[in-house]
Amino acid sequence: MSAPIQKSAAKRNAATQIVTANRLLDGVVVYLDPAGGWTDVIGQARVLESEAHIEAALAIGQKAAEDRIIVEPYAIDVAREDGGLRPLRLREAIRAKGPTIREDLARPVAA
């Protein structure tokens, strides 16, 4: 049985959000995509701008967690910038980009 979905405090304001989690197979940070799958590129995430869309996306995440595809799905606040998405919290920016101590392991964020 999986843990309940975490909801960010900003979700209550229906800010621009996306759903993130970690892929169970390898631990990679992933984002819910428009087709209902999971991508490791934040710029390909499904953008959610209403309470109803956020709740529906979290339900998809919960189902994927129950199916053991991902773990701990939750919504995060993002801003649209330069044709991409930028997480508003430092923790999520670090998760999106990759390790902070080795630039050679960093992933492109705005793709």
C-alpha positions in Angstrom: 0.0 0.0 0.0 1.5 3.4 -1.0 1.6 6.5 1.2 -0.9 9.2 0.6 -0.1 11.8 -2.0 1.7 14.9 -0.7 0.1 18.2 -1.7 2.1 21.4 -1.7 0.7 24.3 0.3 0.6 26.4 -2.9 -1.7 23.9 -4.5 -4.6 25.3 -2.5 -4.1 28.5 -4.5 -4.2 26.6 -7.8 -0.9 28.1 -9.0 0.8 26.8 -12.1 2.0 23.3 -11.1 3.3 20.0 -12.3 3.4 16.6 -10.7 6.7 15.0 -9.8 7.9 11.8 -8.3 10.8 9.3 -8.5 10.8 6.4 -10.9 10.8 3.2 -8.8 13.1 1.3 -11.2 16.1 3.6 -10.9 15.2 6.6 -8.6 15.3 9.2 -11.4 13.2 12.3 -10.9 10.2 12.2 -13.3 7.3 14.4 -14.2 3.8 13.6 -15.3 3.6 14.2 -19.1 0.5 15.3 -21.1 -0.1 11.7 -22.3 -0.3 10.4 -18.7 3.2 8.9 -18.8 6.4 9.9 -17.0 9.3 12.0 -18.4 12.6 12.9 -16.8 12.6 16.3 -18.7 10.8 19.0 -16.8 10.0 21.0 -19.9 7.9 18.1 -21.1 5.7 18.0 -18.0 1.9 18.4 -18.1 1.2 22.0 -16.8 -1.7 22.2 -14.4 -3.5 25.5 -13.8 -6.7 24.6 -12.0 -7.6 22.8 -8.9 -9.5 20.2 -10.9 -6.5 19.5 -13.2 -4.2 19.2 -10.2 -6.5 16.7 -8.5 -6.8 14.7 -11.6 -3.1 14.6 -12.2 -2.5 13.6 -8.5 -4.9 10.7 -9.0 -2.9 9.5 -12.0 0.2 9.8 -9.8 -1.4 7.8 -7.1 -2.4 5.1 -9.5 1.2 4.9 -10.9 2.5 4.6 -7.3 0.0 1.8 -6.6 1.2 0.1 -9.8 4.8 0.5 -8.6 6.0 2.7 -11.5 6.8 5.8 -9.3 7.0 6.7 -5.7 5.6 9.6 -3.7 4.0 11.8 -6.4 3.2 15.4 -5.4 2.5 18.7 -7.1 5.1 21.5 -7.3 4.9 25.2 -8.2 6.6 26.2 -11.5 7.0 29.3 -13.6 7.0 29.5 -17.3 10.3 31.0 -18.4 12.1 31.2 -21.7 9.9 28.5 -23.3 10.5 26.1 -20.4 9.4 25.5 -16.8 11.3 26.6 -13.7 10.5 25.1 -10.3 9.9 27.9 -7.7 11.4 26.0 -4.7 15.2 25.5 -4.5 14.7 21.8 -3.6 12.8 21.2 -6.8 15.2 23.1 -8.9 18.0 20.9 -7.6 15.9 17.8 -8.3 15.2 19.0 -11.8 18.8 19.8 -12.7 20.6 17.0 -10.9 23.5 16.9 -8.5 24.9 20.2 -7.4 28.5 19.1 -6.9 29.2 17.6 -10.3 28.2 19.7 -13.3 29.0 16.8 -15.6 26.0 15.0 -14.2 23.6 17.9 -14.6 20.6 17.6 -16.9 19.2 20.3 -19.1 16.2 22.0 -17.4 14.3 23.9 -20.0 14.1 21.3 -22.8 
